[in-house]
Each structure stands twice: as C-alpha cells, then as structure tokens.
Amino acid sequence: MNISEKISLIKEINDLWNPVYPGLARHIQKLYGRQDGNILEIGPFSGVIFTLQEKNIGNTFSIASFPPEMGNHFLKKAKNQKHKDRVKVIESDPFLYGIEENTIDLAIFRGAFFFPSLGEANFMEIQRVLKPGGLAFVGGGFGKYTPDTVIKDIGKRSRDLNLRLGKIHINQDKLLHTINVIKITGEVEIISEGGLWVLIKK
C-alpha cells in the first residue's frame, strides 16, 4: 500500500470517529481535571482536540501532525469547523519535532501503539514536552463514555480500516514491559477501561 492510500484510509477513520469524540473528550477531561492549559494532540489520528476546544477545555490547541501528508487535512478540518485561528497544526514526527520542552499541559496520542508503520509513541519525547504536572493520555480506544450505540454503528468499519492500515495487537503486559524498560520518570498508570491507555503525569 502506498502512502496516498494510507492517508486516504486515515482520513476515513478520522471522519468515521466524529461521533466518538464527545464521549472520548469527556473521558480525557475527567482524567485531566482542568479547564485550562496548553493542549497537544499527536499523530495521524487526531480529531478529539476540536471537541475539547468546543467544550472550552484548554487555552491553546496544537496538533503535532505526521506523516507529512496529514498536515493539510488537519488545516482544512480546522478551517471547516471554524477553528483555524485557535488550532495550530505543526508538521512534526514521533520525536515531536517543533514542540518545545516543558510547554504542554495535556498531550493526547491515539493509535500510539497499534500502527508501527505510521509512527509509534516515543514516551521520552512525550515526557520532554510536558510541563511539570502535565498529563499525557496515550493509547487507543473509544473511551469509557462513548455510547454503545455509537460503537456498534462504527465498530465493524473501524476494525476493517484499522486492519487495512496494519493494526497490530498489543496487550497490557507487553505495554507494561515496554514502559519498565524505558524507565519513565514521574507517575505512570495503565488503564484498560474504554480502550488501552497509558497515563503519564510529569
């Protein structure tokens, strides 16, 4: 599969997930526990940041976009949703090029472990960009507040698209081993409610 085909599938997944974002945003906000701060969403499966902005959760909003072909997609989405002046799109990579150290209060990276060909989570770089006391929400899933009806409606198509993109299976034990090897400093917690997520508090 060439890159243009992958990008087309990613765009379809992101649009398919529009009904998921309100419930997922609620899950994230409950864990974040704040209404202010600098919010960053990372990677190709970005989209929930627009819902957070609509709900006035955060002060500034950025997307660290990769692969490179996704940048224009997010710029168009921001413009179409009238967020172009509030959601900044930064051409980046899994090493979070262009994101300064100690500047982010909440980082969100969905699809972080499951699509190695698109860029895996770099925990050290995520920790680097977080402010002291900042929170990272890294992993994948619908979130615990997404209605079952929404999951049922999009579930099959979402699975099909994910498999076409090369989604791999990762369990909690393997994820914990990876985290222990990296030796992240700060508070780390794995949650399996509403998906498989790693919470990192700096």
URSUL-V527415 format. One record per residue. RES is the residue in one letter. SS is DSSP state (2 for helix, 1 for strand, 0 for the rest). PHI is phi in whole degrees, -180 to 180 (* if undefined). D_LAST is the distance of its C-alpha to the last C-alpha in Angstrom with 2 decimals. Layout:
BEGIN
res: (RES RES)
ss: (SS SS)
phi: (PHI PHI)
d_last: (D_LAST D_LAST)
END
This chain:
BEGIN
res: (M N I S E K I S L I K E I N D L W N P V Y P G L A R H I Q K L Y G R Q D G N I L E I G P F S G V I F T L Q E K N I G N T F S I A S F P P E M G N H F L K K A K N Q K H K D R V K V I E S D P F L Y G I E E N T I D L A I F R G A F F F P S L G E A N F M E I Q R V L K P G G L A F V G G G F G K Y T P D T V I K D I G K R S R D L N L R L G K I H I N Q D K L L H T I N V I K I T G E V E I I S E G G L W V L I K K)
ss: (0 0 2 2 2 2 2 2 2 2 2 2 2 2 2 2 2 2 2 0 2 2 2 2 2 2 2 2 2 2 2 2 0 0 0 0 0 1 1 1 1 1 0 0 0 0 0 2 2 2 2 2 2 2 0 0 0 0 0 1 1 1 1 1 1 0 0 2 2 2 2 2 2 2 2 2 2 2 2 2 0 0 0 0 0 0 1 1 1 1 1 0 0 0 0 0 0 0 0 0 0 0 0 1 1 1 1 1 1 1 0 0 0 0 0 0 0 0 0 0 0 0 2 2 2 2 2 2 2 1 1 1 1 1 1 1 1 1 1 1 0 0 0 0 0 0 0 2 2 2 2 2 2 2 2 2 2 2 2 2 2 2 2 2 0 0 0 0 0 0 0 2 2 2 2 2 2 2 2 2 2 2 0 0 0 0 1 1 1 1 1 0 0 0 0 1 1 1 1 1 1 0)
phi: (* -83 -65 -66 -68 -62 -62 -61 -67 -62 -61 -65 -61 -60 -70 -59 -84 -52 -70 -82 -58 -61 -67 -67 -61 -64 -60 -63 -65 -62 -76 -70 72 -138 -113 -114 105 -93 -105 -128 -109 -119 92 -71 -99 -84 165 -67 -62 -67 -70 -60 -65 -62 -88 58 -101 116 -106 -127 -138 -138 -118 -87 -92 -162 -61 -53 -68 -84 -57 -64 -61 -70 -63 -66 -65 -62 -66 -64 -95 61 -112 -63 -91 -119 -109 -90 -104 -114 -67 -139 -162 -60 -89 57 -56 91 -107 -77 -66 57 -122 -114 -89 -139 -114 -126 -136 -93 74 -67 -110 -103 -133 -59 -72 -101 120 -89 -63 -106 -61 -66 -73 -62 -64 -59 -81 -70 -73 -56 88 -73 -124 -113 -120 -126 155 -170 141 -81 82 -82 -105 -75 -60 -59 -64 -67 -61 -65 -65 -107 -55 -65 -63 -62 -61 -61 -66 -61 -65 -65 -85 90 -59 -110 -94 -138 -105 -64 -64 -65 -65 -63 -61 -60 -65 -66 -66 -70 61 -66 -87 96 -86 -128 -140 -103 -121 -113 -80 75 131 -130 -131 -109 -103 -122 -114 -81)
d_last: (38.15 37.74 34.81 36.65 37.22 33.54 32.60 35.25 33.86 30.28 31.69 33.69 30.76 28.72 31.79 32.55 29.17 29.77 30.76 27.53 25.18 25.96 25.14 22.03 20.85 21.55 19.49 16.43 17.09 17.55 14.11 12.56 14.88 15.42 18.21 16.94 14.50 14.53 14.83 15.04 16.93 17.37 20.56 24.09 23.60 22.30 24.00 22.06 20.72 24.32 24.43 21.27 22.98 26.21 24.65 23.23 19.62 17.95 19.53 19.31 19.43 19.35 20.14 19.38 22.72 24.16 26.70 28.47 31.07 28.67 28.04 31.41 31.02 27.95 29.71 32.75 30.84 29.22 32.72 34.41 32.05 32.41 28.77 29.64 28.98 25.59 23.96 23.59 24.10 22.84 24.51 21.81 21.28 18.84 17.57 16.75 19.52 19.90 16.33 15.23 12.18 9.71 11.86 10.55 9.54 10.50 11.28 14.09 15.84 18.94 21.28 18.59 20.23 23.77 25.29 25.02 27.78 25.83 22.58 19.99 16.22 14.84 11.46 11.06 12.02 9.86 6.73 9.03 9.82 6.72 6.95 5.18 5.05 5.51 6.62 8.47 11.87 13.61 17.11 20.42 22.79 24.54 22.19 23.68 25.44 27.44 31.10 32.97 35.61 33.26 32.02 35.67 36.78 34.47 33.59 36.40 36.23 32.46 32.92 35.79 33.96 30.92 33.30 35.13 31.92 31.45 28.86 28.19 27.46 24.39 23.97 21.25 22.39 22.28 18.79 17.62 19.60 18.00 14.45 15.94 17.73 14.83 12.99 9.38 7.37 4.91 6.54 8.77 11.81 14.84 17.06 20.59 21.84 22.81 22.07 19.70 16.02 12.76 9.86 6.35 3.77 0.00)
END
